[in-house]
Amino acid sequence: MAKKKDEILTLTPKGLFSVLLNHDETLLREFMDGLELYMRRMYSKECGAIIFDGKEFIFASVGKKKEGKK
């Protein structure tokens, strides 16, 4: 018999927050709106990012790499 490949699932940030908020759509929407507003206010001229360094989440700006420059 042919061996069936295992399905690989990816957890999105929205999916993670949904699980943590017990799938409450209202709380999830309010949380995501608040997070988006925070990122827009803090990083309006930059690329805002949420980075996980293995121990904690860090809010930081991430610059775009321009072609021809290091």
PDB file of N, CA, C and O in Angstrom:
ATOM      1  N   MET A   1       0.832  -1.191   0.000  1.00  0.00           N
ATOM      2  CA  MET A   1       0.000   0.000   0.000  1.00  0.00           C
ATOM      3  C   MET A   1       0.878   1.257   0.000  1.00  0.00           C
ATOM      4  O   MET A   1       1.968   1.281   0.571  1.00  0.00           O
ATOM      5  N   ALA A   2       0.375   2.270  -0.644  1.00  0.00           N
ATOM      6  CA  ALA A   2       1.089   3.543  -0.652  1.00  0.00           C
ATOM      7  C   ALA A   2       0.969   4.210   0.704  1.00  0.00           C
ATOM      8  O   ALA A   2      -0.094   4.218   1.325  1.00  0.00           O
ATOM      9  N   LYS A   3       2.087   4.770   1.149  1.00  0.00           N
ATOM     10  CA  LYS A   3       2.103   5.430   2.446  1.00  0.00           C
ATOM     11  C   LYS A   3       1.473   6.819   2.316  1.00  0.00           C
ATOM     12  O   LYS A   3       1.863   7.607   1.454  1.00  0.00           O
ATOM     13  N   LYS A   4       0.522   7.103   3.159  1.00  0.00           N
ATOM     14  CA  LYS A   4      -0.180   8.384   3.122  1.00  0.00           C
ATOM     15  C   LYS A   4       0.677   9.439   3.816  1.00  0.00           C
ATOM     16  O   LYS A   4       1.185   9.215   4.915  1.00  0.00           O
ATOM     17  N   LYS A   5       0.832  10.591   3.162  1.00  0.00           N
ATOM     18  CA  LYS A   5       1.616  11.677   3.759  1.00  0.00           C
ATOM     19  C   LYS A   5       0.843  12.291   4.909  1.00  0.00           C
ATOM     20  O   LYS A   5      -0.375  12.461   4.848  1.00  0.00           O
ATOM     21  N   ASP A   6       1.587  12.622   5.968  1.00  0.00           N
ATOM     22  CA  ASP A   6       0.973  13.311   7.100  1.00  0.00           C
ATOM     23  C   ASP A   6       0.670  14.747   6.702  1.00  0.00           C
ATOM     24  O   ASP A   6       1.462  15.401   6.024  1.00  0.00           O
ATOM     25  N   GLU A   7      -0.472  15.219   7.127  1.00  0.00           N
ATOM     26  CA  GLU A   7      -0.861  16.599   6.849  1.00  0.00           C
ATOM     27  C   GLU A   7      -0.130  17.519   7.821  1.00  0.00           C
ATOM     28  O   GLU A   7      -0.079  17.250   9.021  1.00  0.00           O
ATOM     29  N   ILE A   8       0.434  18.600   7.301  1.00  0.00           N
ATOM     30  CA  ILE A   8       1.138  19.578   8.132  1.00  0.00           C
ATOM     31  C   ILE A   8       0.267  20.824   8.214  1.00  0.00           C
ATOM     32  O   ILE A   8      -0.098  21.413   7.196  1.00  0.00           O
ATOM     33  N   LEU A   9      -0.056  21.209   9.432  1.00  0.00           N
ATOM     34  CA  LEU A   9      -0.877  22.392   9.660  1.00  0.00           C
ATOM     35  C   LEU A   9      -0.020  23.517  10.210  1.00  0.00           C
ATOM     36  O   LEU A   9       0.926  23.276  10.960  1.00  0.00           O
ATOM     37  N   THR A  10      -0.347  24.734   9.840  1.00  0.00           N
ATOM     38  CA  THR A  10       0.358  25.907  10.330  1.00  0.00           C
ATOM     39  C   THR A  10      -0.601  26.738  11.155  1.00  0.00           C
ATOM     40  O   THR A  10      -1.720  27.021  10.727  1.00  0.00           O
ATOM     41  N   LEU A  11      -0.163  27.127  12.338  1.00  0.00           N
ATOM     42  CA  LEU A  11      -0.970  27.962  13.205  1.00  0.00           C
ATOM     43  C   LEU A  11      -0.658  29.421  12.915  1.00  0.00           C
ATOM     44  O   LEU A  11       0.495  29.843  13.011  1.00  0.00           O
ATOM     45  N   THR A  12      -1.670  30.188  12.564  1.00  0.00           N
ATOM     46  CA  THR A  12      -1.493  31.611  12.298  1.00  0.00           C
ATOM     47  C   THR A  12      -1.611  32.384  13.607  1.00  0.00           C
ATOM     48  O   THR A  12      -2.177  31.874  14.574  1.00  0.00           O
ATOM     49  N   PRO A  13      -1.080  33.614  13.653  1.00  0.00           N
ATOM     50  CA  PRO A  13      -1.248  34.407  14.866  1.00  0.00           C
ATOM     51  C   PRO A  13      -2.724  34.589  15.241  1.00  0.00           C
ATOM     52  O   PRO A  13      -3.083  34.503  16.416  1.00  0.00           O
ATOM     53  N   LYS A  14      -3.569  34.838  14.249  1.00  0.00           N
ATOM     54  CA  LYS A  14      -4.995  35.003  14.528  1.00  0.00           C
ATOM     55  C   LYS A  14      -5.578  33.715  15.102  1.00  0.00           C
ATOM     56  O   LYS A  14      -6.398  33.767  16.018  1.00  0.00           O
ATOM     57  N   GLY A  15      -5.171  32.575  14.584  1.00  0.00           N
ATOM     58  CA  GLY A  15      -5.623  31.288  15.109  1.00  0.00           C
ATOM     59  C   GLY A  15      -5.170  31.067  16.541  1.00  0.00           C
ATOM     60  O   GLY A  15      -5.932  30.572  17.371  1.00  0.00           O
ATOM     61  N   LEU A  16      -3.921  31.437  16.830  1.00  0.00           N
ATOM     62  CA  LEU A  16      -3.401  31.316  18.192  1.00  0.00           C
ATOM     63  C   LEU A  16      -4.194  32.181  19.154  1.00  0.00           C
ATOM     64  O   LEU A  16      -4.604  31.716  20.218  1.00  0.00           O
ATOM     65  N   PHE A  17      -4.412  33.443  18.785  1.00  0.00           N
ATOM     66  CA  PHE A  17      -5.168  34.338  19.661  1.00  0.00           C
ATOM     67  C   PHE A  17      -6.599  33.852  19.833  1.00  0.00           C
ATOM     68  O   PHE A  17      -7.179  34.006  20.908  1.00  0.00           O
ATOM     69  N   SER A  18      -7.175  33.270  18.791  1.00  0.00           N
ATOM     70  CA  SER A  18      -8.524  32.729  18.878  1.00  0.00           C
ATOM     71  C   SER A  18      -8.596  31.616  19.914  1.00  0.00           C
ATOM     72  O   SER A  18      -9.535  31.559  20.709  1.00  0.00           O
ATOM     73  N   VAL A  19      -7.600  30.729  19.903  1.00  0.00           N
ATOM     74  CA  VAL A  19      -7.563  29.644  20.887  1.00  0.00           C
ATOM     75  C   VAL A  19      -7.398  30.210  22.293  1.00  0.00           C
ATOM     76  O   VAL A  19      -8.076  29.773  23.224  1.00  0.00           O
ATOM     77  N   LEU A  20      -6.504  31.175  22.449  1.00  0.00           N
ATOM     78  CA  LEU A  20      -6.257  31.763  23.770  1.00  0.00           C
ATOM     79  C   LEU A  20      -7.470  32.516  24.312  1.00  0.00           C
ATOM     80  O   LEU A  20      -7.656  32.618  25.525  1.00  0.00           O
ATOM     81  N   LEU A  21      -8.293  33.044  23.403  1.00  0.00           N
ATOM     82  CA  LEU A  21      -9.493  33.782  23.812  1.00  0.00           C
ATOM     83  C   LEU A  21     -10.737  32.896  23.769  1.00  0.00           C
ATOM     84  O   LEU A  21     -11.862  33.395  23.716  1.00  0.00           O
ATOM     85  N   ASN A  22     -10.527  31.575  23.791  1.00  0.00           N
ATOM     86  CA  ASN A  22     -11.618  30.596  23.812  1.00  0.00           C
ATOM     87  C   ASN A  22     -12.598  30.770  22.650  1.00  0.00           C
ATOM     88  O   ASN A  22     -13.805  30.598  22.820  1.00  0.00           O
ATOM     89  N   HIS A  23     -12.082  31.108  21.484  1.00  0.00           N
ATOM     90  CA  HIS A  23     -12.870  31.234  20.250  1.00  0.00           C
ATOM     91  C   HIS A  23     -14.004  32.259  20.355  1.00  0.00           C
ATOM     92  O   HIS A  23     -15.024  32.135  19.678  1.00  0.00           O
ATOM     93  N   ASP A  24     -13.819  33.262  21.200  1.00  0.00           N
ATOM     94  CA  ASP A  24     -14.805  34.337  21.329  1.00  0.00           C
ATOM     95  C   ASP A  24     -14.533  35.343  20.207  1.00  0.00           C
ATOM     96  O   ASP A  24     -13.572  36.110  20.274  1.00  0.00           O
ATOM     97  N   GLU A  25     -15.377  35.335  19.183  1.00  0.00           N
ATOM     98  CA  GLU A  25     -15.159  36.169  18.005  1.00  0.00           C
ATOM     99  C   GLU A  25     -15.139  37.664  18.319  1.00  0.00           C
ATOM    100  O   GLU A  25     -14.379  38.413  17.706  1.00  0.00           O
ATOM    101  N   THR A  26     -15.961  38.102  19.263  1.00  0.00           N
ATOM    102  CA  THR A  26     -15.999  39.520  19.623  1.00  0.00           C
ATOM    103  C   THR A  26     -14.687  39.942  20.260  1.00  0.00           C
ATOM    104  O   THR A  26     -14.117  40.966  19.882  1.00  0.00           O
ATOM    105  N   LEU A  27     -14.199  39.165  21.226  1.00  0.00           N
ATOM    106  CA  LEU A  27     -12.920  39.481  21.865  1.00  0.00           C
ATOM    107  C   LEU A  27     -11.778  39.411  20.862  1.00  0.00           C
ATOM    108  O   LEU A  27     -10.877  40.250  20.884  1.00  0.00           O
ATOM    109  N   LEU A  28     -11.812  38.423  19.992  1.00  0.00           N
ATOM    110  CA  LEU A  28     -10.763  38.281  18.991  1.00  0.00           C
ATOM    111  C   LEU A  28     -10.730  39.489  18.066  1.00  0.00           C
ATOM    112  O   LEU A  28      -9.657  40.023  17.783  1.00  0.00           O
ATOM    113  N   ARG A  29     -11.882  39.923  17.597  1.00  0.00           N
ATOM    114  CA  ARG A  29     -11.958  41.091  16.712  1.00  0.00           C
ATOM    115  C   ARG A  29     -11.431  42.339  17.413  1.00  0.00           C
ATOM    116  O   ARG A  29     -10.669  43.106  16.824  1.00  0.00           O
ATOM    117  N   GLU A  30     -11.835  42.548  18.677  1.00  0.00           N
ATOM    118  CA  GLU A  30     -11.371  43.712  19.432  1.00  0.00           C
ATOM    119  C   GLU A  30      -9.856  43.653  19.656  1.00  0.00           C
ATOM    120  O   GLU A  30      -9.170  44.669  19.544  1.00  0.00           O
ATOM    121  N   PHE A  31      -9.343  42.471  19.972  1.00  0.00           N
ATOM    122  CA  PHE A  31      -7.910  42.310  20.187  1.00  0.00           C
ATOM    123  C   PHE A  31      -7.127  42.589  18.907  1.00  0.00           C
ATOM    124  O   PHE A  31      -6.145  43.331  18.927  1.00  0.00           O
ATOM    125  N   MET A  32      -7.558  41.996  17.798  1.00  0.00           N
ATOM    126  CA  MET A  32      -6.862  42.188  16.527  1.00  0.00           C
ATOM    127  C   MET A  32      -6.927  43.648  16.072  1.00  0.00           C
ATOM    128  O   MET A  32      -5.947  44.172  15.544  1.00  0.00           O
ATOM    129  N   ASP A  33      -8.066  44.307  16.269  1.00  0.00           N
ATOM    130  CA  ASP A  33      -8.185  45.728  15.927  1.00  0.00           C
ATOM    131  C   ASP A  33      -7.237  46.566  16.773  1.00  0.00           C
ATOM    132  O   ASP A  33      -6.579  47.471  16.259  1.00  0.00           O
ATOM    133  N   GLY A  34      -7.165  46.271  18.066  1.00  0.00           N
ATOM    134  CA  GLY A  34      -6.268  46.997  18.965  1.00  0.00           C
ATOM    135  C   GLY A  34      -4.814  46.787  18.600  1.00  0.00           C
ATOM    136  O   GLY A  34      -4.023  47.730  18.625  1.00  0.00           O
ATOM    137  N   LEU A  35      -4.455  45.561  18.260  1.00  0.00           N
ATOM    138  CA  LEU A  35      -3.081  45.257  17.864  1.00  0.00           C
ATOM    139  C   LEU A  35      -2.725  45.976  16.564  1.00  0.00           C
ATOM    140  O   LEU A  35      -1.633  46.531  16.438  1.00  0.00           O
ATOM    141  N   GLU A  36      -3.635  45.966  15.607  1.00  0.00           N
ATOM    142  CA  GLU A  36      -3.389  46.664  14.338  1.00  0.00           C
ATOM    143  C   GLU A  36      -3.231  48.170  14.565  1.00  0.00           C
ATOM    144  O   GLU A  36      -2.342  48.795  13.987  1.00  0.00           O
ATOM    145  N   LEU A  37      -4.087  48.750  15.399  1.00  0.00           N
ATOM    146  CA  LEU A  37      -4.005  50.176  15.705  1.00  0.00           C
ATOM    147  C   LEU A  37      -2.672  50.510  16.366  1.00  0.00           C
ATOM    148  O   LEU A  37      -2.043  51.511  16.023  1.00  0.00           O
ATOM    149  N   TYR A  38      -2.239  49.677  17.313  1.00  0.00           N
ATOM    150  CA  TYR A  38      -0.955  49.889  17.987  1.00  0.00           C
ATOM    151  C   TYR A  38       0.188  49.861  16.973  1.00  0.00           C
ATOM    152  O   TYR A  38       1.050  50.739  16.983  1.00  0.00           O
ATOM    153  N   MET A  39       0.194  48.862  16.108  1.00  0.00           N
ATOM    154  CA  MET A  39       1.275  48.736  15.132  1.00  0.00           C
ATOM    155  C   MET A  39       1.280  49.917  14.161  1.00  0.00           C
ATOM    156  O   MET A  39       2.347  50.398  13.779  1.00  0.00           O
ATOM    157  N   ARG A  40       0.099  50.387  13.760  1.00  0.00           N
ATOM    158  CA  ARG A  40       0.038  51.538  12.849  1.00  0.00           C
ATOM    159  C   ARG A  40       0.533  52.815  13.525  1.00  0.00           C
ATOM    160  O   ARG A  40       1.230  53.615  12.901  1.00  0.00           O
ATOM    161  N   ARG A  41       0.176  53.010  14.796  1.00  0.00           N
ATOM    162  CA  ARG A  41       0.599  54.214  15.509  1.00  0.00           C
ATOM    163  C   ARG A  41       2.091  54.218  15.801  1.00  0.00           C
ATOM    164  O   ARG A  41       2.749  55.248  15.656  1.00  0.00           O
ATOM    165  N   MET A  42       2.623  53.086  16.209  1.00  0.00           N
ATOM    166  CA  MET A  42       4.021  53.011  16.605  1.00  0.00           C
ATOM    167  C   MET A  42       4.973  52.921  15.408  1.00  0.00           C
ATOM    168  O   MET A  42       6.110  53.386  15.490  1.00  0.00           O
ATOM    169  N   TYR A  43       4.527  52.337  14.314  1.00  0.00           N
ATOM    170  CA  TYR A  43       5.413  52.080  13.186  1.00  0.00           C
ATOM    171  C   TYR A  43       4.821  52.577  11.876  1.00  0.00           C
ATOM    172  O   TYR A  43       4.886  51.888  10.858  1.00  0.00           O
ATOM    173  N   SER A  44       4.238  53.782  11.903  1.00  0.00           N
ATOM    174  CA  SER A  44       3.542  54.276  10.718  1.00  0.00           C
ATOM    175  C   SER A  44       4.475  54.537   9.538  1.00  0.00           C
ATOM    176  O   SER A  44       4.046  54.450   8.388  1.00  0.00           O
ATOM    177  N   LYS A  45       5.738  54.853   9.803  1.00  0.00           N
ATOM    178  CA  LYS A  45       6.665  55.143   8.711  1.00  0.00           C
ATOM    179  C   LYS A  45       7.628  53.996   8.468  1.00  0.00           C
ATOM    180  O   LYS A  45       8.492  54.087   7.597  1.00  0.00           O
ATOM    181  N   GLU A  46       7.492  52.928   9.219  1.00  0.00           N
ATOM    182  CA  GLU A  46       8.386  51.789   9.117  1.00  0.00           C
ATOM    183  C   GLU A  46       7.555  50.522   8.938  1.00  0.00           C
ATOM    184  O   GLU A  46       6.327  50.583   8.876  1.00  0.00           O
ATOM    185  N   CYS A  47       8.205  49.411   8.857  1.00  0.00           N
ATOM    186  CA  CYS A  47       7.525  48.123   8.825  1.00  0.00           C
ATOM    187  C   CYS A  47       7.514  47.570  10.243  1.00  0.00           C
ATOM    188  O   CYS A  47       8.540  47.101  10.735  1.00  0.00           O
ATOM    189  N   GLY A  48       6.385  47.620  10.888  1.00  0.00           N
ATOM    190  CA  GLY A  48       6.276  47.089  12.235  1.00  0.00           C
ATOM    191  C   GLY A  48       6.164  45.578  12.214  1.00  0.00           C
ATOM    192  O   GLY A  48       5.541  45.007  11.318  1.00  0.00           O
ATOM    193  N   ALA A  49       6.771  44.925  13.206  1.00  0.00           N
ATOM    194  CA  ALA A  49       6.745  43.468  13.241  1.00  0.00           C
ATOM    195  C   ALA A  49       6.679  42.970  14.679  1.00  0.00           C
ATOM    196  O   ALA A  49       7.154  43.630  15.603  1.00  0.00           O
ATOM    197  N   ILE A  50       6.091  41.809  14.847  1.00  0.00           N
ATOM    198  CA  ILE A  50       6.096  41.120  16.128  1.00  0.00           C
ATOM    199  C   ILE A  50       7.030  39.934  15.949  1.00  0.00           C
ATOM    200  O   ILE A  50       6.759  39.040  15.148  1.00  0.00           O
ATOM    201  N   ILE A  51       8.119  39.927  16.687  1.00  0.00           N
ATOM    202  CA  ILE A  51       9.157  38.916  16.529  1.00  0.00           C
ATOM    203  C   ILE A  51       9.218  38.053  17.778  1.00  0.00           C
ATOM    204  O   ILE A  51       9.198  38.568  18.896  1.00  0.00           O
ATOM    205  N   PHE A  52       9.293  36.751  17.590  1.00  0.00           N
ATOM    206  CA  PHE A  52       9.465  35.818  18.704  1.00  0.00           C
ATOM    207  C   PHE A  52      10.912  35.360  18.680  1.00  0.00           C
ATOM    208  O   PHE A  52      11.354  34.747  17.708  1.00  0.00           O
ATOM    209  N   ASP A  53      11.655  35.651  19.743  1.00  0.00           N
ATOM    210  CA  ASP A  53      13.084  35.313  19.780  1.00  0.00           C
ATOM    211  C   ASP A  53      13.370  33.977  20.465  1.00  0.00           C
ATOM    212  O   ASP A  53      14.521  33.673  20.778  1.00  0.00           O
ATOM    213  N   GLY A  54      12.350  33.200  20.693  1.00  0.00           N
ATOM    214  CA  GLY A  54      12.525  31.914  21.347  1.00  0.00           C
ATOM    215  C   GLY A  54      12.118  31.939  22.805  1.00  0.00           C
ATOM    216  O   GLY A  54      11.851  30.896  23.402  1.00  0.00           O
ATOM    217  N   LYS A  55      12.072  33.133  23.377  1.00  0.00           N
ATOM    218  CA  LYS A  55      11.681  33.282  24.779  1.00  0.00           C
ATOM    219  C   LYS A  55      10.522  34.251  24.960  1.00  0.00           C
ATOM    220  O   LYS A  55       9.649  34.032  25.799  1.00  0.00           O
ATOM    221  N   GLU A  56      10.514  35.333  24.166  1.00  0.00           N
ATOM    222  CA  GLU A  56       9.475  36.347  24.325  1.00  0.00           C
ATOM    223  C   GLU A  56       9.167  37.017  22.986  1.00  0.00           C
ATOM    224  O   GLU A  56       9.929  36.915  22.024  1.00  0.00           O
ATOM    225  N   PHE A  57       8.041  37.694  22.961  1.00  0.00           N
ATOM    226  CA  PHE A  57       7.657  38.444  21.771  1.00  0.00           C
ATOM    227  C   PHE A  57       8.210  39.857  21.881  1.00  0.00           C
ATOM    228  O   PHE A  57       8.171  40.466  22.951  1.00  0.00           O
ATOM    229  N   ILE A  58       8.720  40.372  20.780  1.00  0.00           N
ATOM    230  CA  ILE A  58       9.307  41.707  20.735  1.00  0.00           C
ATOM    231  C   ILE A  58       8.586  42.498  19.649  1.00  0.00           C
ATOM    232  O   ILE A  58       8.405  42.010  18.534  1.00  0.00           O
ATOM    233  N   PHE A  59       8.177  43.716  19.977  1.00  0.00           N
ATOM    234  CA  PHE A  59       7.615  44.623  18.976  1.00  0.00           C
ATOM    235  C   PHE A  59       8.792  45.445  18.453  1.00  0.00           C
ATOM    236  O   PHE A  59       9.488  46.092  19.236  1.00  0.00           O
ATOM    237  N   ALA A  60       9.021  45.426  17.149  1.00  0.00           N
ATOM    238  CA  ALA A  60      10.164  46.127  16.580  1.00  0.00           C
ATOM    239  C   ALA A  60       9.859  46.580  15.168  1.00  0.00           C
ATOM    240  O   ALA A  60       8.870  46.170  14.562  1.00  0.00           O
ATOM    241  N   SER A  61      10.727  47.431  14.661  1.00  0.00           N
ATOM    242  CA  SER A  61      10.598  47.845  13.271  1.00  0.00           C
ATOM    243  C   SER A  61      11.552  47.014  12.436  1.00  0.00           C
ATOM    244  O   SER A  61      12.651  46.665  12.867  1.00  0.00           O
ATOM    245  N   VAL A  62      11.108  46.710  11.247  1.00  0.00           N
ATOM    246  CA  VAL A  62      11.905  45.912  10.333  1.00  0.00           C
ATOM    247  C   VAL A  62      12.045  46.721   9.061  1.00  0.00           C
ATOM    248  O   VAL A  62      11.050  47.094   8.440  1.00  0.00           O
ATOM    249  N   GLY A  63      13.265  46.990   8.677  1.00  0.00           N
ATOM    250  CA  GLY A  63      13.504  47.774   7.475  1.00  0.00           C
ATOM    251  C   GLY A  63      13.491  46.909   6.237  1.00  0.00           C
ATOM    252  O   GLY A  63      13.806  45.720   6.291  1.00  0.00           O
ATOM    253  N   LYS A  64      13.132  47.500   5.139  1.00  0.00           N
ATOM    254  CA  LYS A  64      13.154  46.797   3.863  1.00  0.00           C
ATOM    255  C   LYS A  64      14.566  46.893   3.299  1.00  0.00           C
ATOM    256  O   LYS A  64      15.185  47.957   3.331  1.00  0.00           O
ATOM    257  N   LYS A  65      15.061  45.794   2.791  1.00  0.00           N
ATOM    258  CA  LYS A  65      16.390  45.771   2.192  1.00  0.00           C
ATOM    259  C   LYS A  65      16.289  46.310   0.772  1.00  0.00           C
ATOM    260  O   LYS A  65      15.538  45.791  -0.054  1.00  0.00           O
ATOM    261  N   LYS A  66      17.054  47.356   0.504  1.00  0.00           N
ATOM    262  CA  LYS A  66      17.045  47.949  -0.833  1.00  0.00           C
ATOM    263  C   LYS A  66      18.022  47.197  -1.723  1.00  0.00           C
ATOM    264  O   LYS A  66      19.097  46.787  -1.284  1.00  0.00           O
ATOM    265  N   GLU A  67      17.638  47.024  -2.962  1.00  0.00           N
ATOM    266  CA  GLU A  67      18.495  46.304  -3.905  1.00  0.00           C
ATOM    267  C   GLU A  67      19.794  47.055  -4.105  1.00  0.00           C
ATOM    268  O   GLU A  67      19.805  48.279  -4.233  1.00  0.00           O
ATOM    269  N   GLY A  68      20.901  46.302  -4.132  1.00  0.00           N
ATOM    270  CA  GLY A  68      22.205  46.904  -4.362  1.00  0.00           C
ATOM    271  C   GLY A  68      22.880  47.392  -3.104  1.00  0.00           C
ATOM    272  O   GLY A  68      24.043  47.791  -3.155  1.00  0.00           O
ATOM    273  N   LYS A  69      22.191  47.378  -1.970  1.00  0.00           N
ATOM    274  CA  LYS A  69      22.760  47.825  -0.699  1.00  0.00           C
ATOM    275  C   LYS A  69      22.745  46.684   0.281  1.00  0.00           C
ATOM    276  O   LYS A  69      21.863  45.826   0.244  1.00  0.00           O
ATOM    277  N   LYS A  70      23.731  46.676   1.163  1.00  0.00           N
ATOM    278  CA  LYS A  70      23.811  45.628   2.197  1.00  0.00           C
ATOM    279  C   LYS A  70      23.151  46.069   3.464  1.00  0.00           C
ATOM    280  O   LYS A  70      23.123  45.318   4.439  1.00  0.00           O
TER     281      LYS A  70
END
